[in-house]
């Protein structure tokens, strides 16, 4: 694997019975790069992310995070990652601080107290420090989830629709923060979203998934024109409805 | 060191939950205290109606109930710590961290030890101060008694967690009655010889049956066979290995089928 890749996925495949959810995909995420994983519902995005997170075993293929094989060195490889997903809120019966402390310990964060205070400031969560996560609004919970995702300064950050429940202003702030993370620190980001405006603004490269396969790959700013479409959203709709028209291009 | 830190994180989570919740702390004391009071008065009553008998029911029955409640506390301490992750739909978050399965299970066991101590203190206070149960009557035998029941409680707790991980949150209702299902065979309140032969056969593979037989032997002035107590401890340790193997197998199955992700994410694309 080239030294500059933070994530390397090779021939990854997963089936549920007769359904081929992910059909042998290969891709990389380089350092300081934000890669958008796009596709309609059922395309295999979350299945792929779950395999990279180590909570779903692939049928075939290999995943390397910072050069560490996920299958044979799971704990060390996972320590290089973190994630935020709208469907995985932190336990609502613990406070923001307690959740960050516990997950900080699980990820082996050094100088944890200072790191937590820093993240509470960064994500505007100081006033919610001792509030139980369950009583926070969905936007506030999303920010807590993102603070947790940044705890260990991950080399690979996995974000599954991270701004879905945020208002436009907060969503913009979050995008800026993640963009900063990708440029200032050494990490790479794998990002799924259905907001094509957001993808175009944030991602350096996008991968379009359809029926478990990577159909298209390229720069989100130039890819639509390369396939005769005006916008990324138009291209997305074509991938969702008429994937066969794009195959082989 | 990193491994110990992750075990402590699981324990700390349980501490935070207990500290902030009366509905979690009260049951640690309440049910065992009620049991001690109920059986304490029953043994007093039995001692008065059988005054001519040399048998003292306090160490036989109240002592047995105390040990049995200790076993239940240990088992439920493990399952309760696990259920916190089930109830808060936290599997995806927690299993996507560097936490390893032995560390997770280790954290559940340590959490159980801490919560069980609270229950044991409450039981001892009531049994010793109120009903004059003399723990010294059991002598050094108390150590193997507690060790065997502790190990068997851990084993059943881990097995219970494996069942819930495999069959989903609703299956927790299979877990609560497990001690009640075992108790008739374990001879908690009566000698195993009272049971029909087929039930005695089952009793022989249950570590607690040796403990309660030993307890009655001591109270009646007999000598307990150390070999049987050691066998009981070995049997309980063997059950821990089996239960842990079962948990790992279920976890691997959950990884293959995507069960862990679905436990908390029902809106996967």
Boltz contact constraints between the chains, C-beta under 6 A:
constraints:
  - contact:
      token1: [A, 41]
      token2: [B, 269]
      max_distance: 6.0
  - contact:
      token1: [A, 45]
      token2: [B, 269]
      max_distance: 6.0
  - contact:
      token1: [A, 46]
      token2: [B, 268]
      max_distance: 6.0
  - contact:
      token1: [A, 46]
      token2: [B, 269]
      max_distance: 6.0
  - contact:
      token1: [A, 50]
      token2: [B, 261]
      max_distance: 6.0
  - contact:
      token1: [A, 53]
      token2: [B, 96]
      max_distance: 6.0
  - contact:
      token1: [A, 55]
      token2: [B, 95]
      max_distance: 6.0
  - contact:
      token1: [A, 55]
      token2: [B, 96]
      max_distance: 6.0
  - contact:
      token1: [A, 55]
      token2: [B, 260]
      max_distance: 6.0
  - contact:
      token1: [A, 55]
      token2: [B, 261]
      max_distance: 6.0
  - contact:
      token1: [A, 56]
      token2: [B, 258]
      max_distance: 6.0
  - contact:
      token1: [A, 56]
      token2: [B, 261]
      max_distance: 6.0
  - contact:
      token1: [A, 57]
      token2: [B, 255]
      max_distance: 6.0
  - contact:
      token1: [A, 57]
      token2: [B, 256]
      max_distance: 6.0
  - contact:
      token1: [A, 75]
      token2: [B, 98]
      max_distance: 6.0
  - contact:
      token1: [A, 75]
      token2: [B, 100]
      max_distance: 6.0
  - contact:
      token1: [A, 78]
      token2: [B, 98]
      max_distance: 6.0
  - contact:
      token1: [A, 79]
      token2: [B, 98]
      max_distance: 6.0
  - contact:
      token1: [A, 87]
      token2: [B, 265]
      max_distance: 6.0
  - contact:
      token1: [A, 87]
      token2: [B, 267]
      max_distance: 6.0
  - contact:
      token1: [A, 88]
      token2: [B, 92]
      max_distance: 6.0
  - contact:
      token1: [A, 88]
      token2: [B, 93]
      max_distance: 6.0
  - contact:
      token1: [A, 88]
      token2: [B, 264]
      max_distance: 6.0
  - contact:
      token1: [A, 91]
      token2: [B, 88]
      max_distance: 6.0
  - contact:
      token1: [A, 91]
      token2: [B, 90]
      max_distance: 6.0
  - contact:
      token1: [A, 93]
      token2: [B, 88]
      max_distance: 6.0
  - contact:
      token1: [A, 94]
      token2: [B, 16]
      max_distance: 6.0
  - contact:
      token1: [A, 98]
      token2: [B, 16]
      max_distance: 6.0
  - contact:
      token1: [A, 102]
      token2: [B, 9]
      max_distance: 6.0
  - contact:
      token1: [A, 102]
      token2: [B, 12]
      max_distance: 6.0
  - contact:
      token1: [A, 102]
      token2: [B, 13]
      max_distance: 6.0
  - contact:
      token1: [A, 105]
      token2: [B, 5]
      max_distance: 6.0
  - contact:
      token1: [A, 105]
      token2: [B, 9]
      max_distance: 6.0
  - contact:
      token1: [A, 106]
      token2: [B, 6]
      max_distance: 6.0
  - contact:
      token1: [A, 106]
      token2: [B, 9]
      max_distance: 6.0
  - contact:
      token1: [A, 106]
      token2: [B, 97]
      max_distance: 6.0
  - contact:
      token1: [A, 106]
      token2: [B, 99]
      max_distance: 6.0
  - contact:
      token1: [A, 107]
      token2: [B, 97]
      max_distance: 6.0
  - contact:
      token1: [A, 108]
      token2: [B, 2]
      max_distance: 6.0
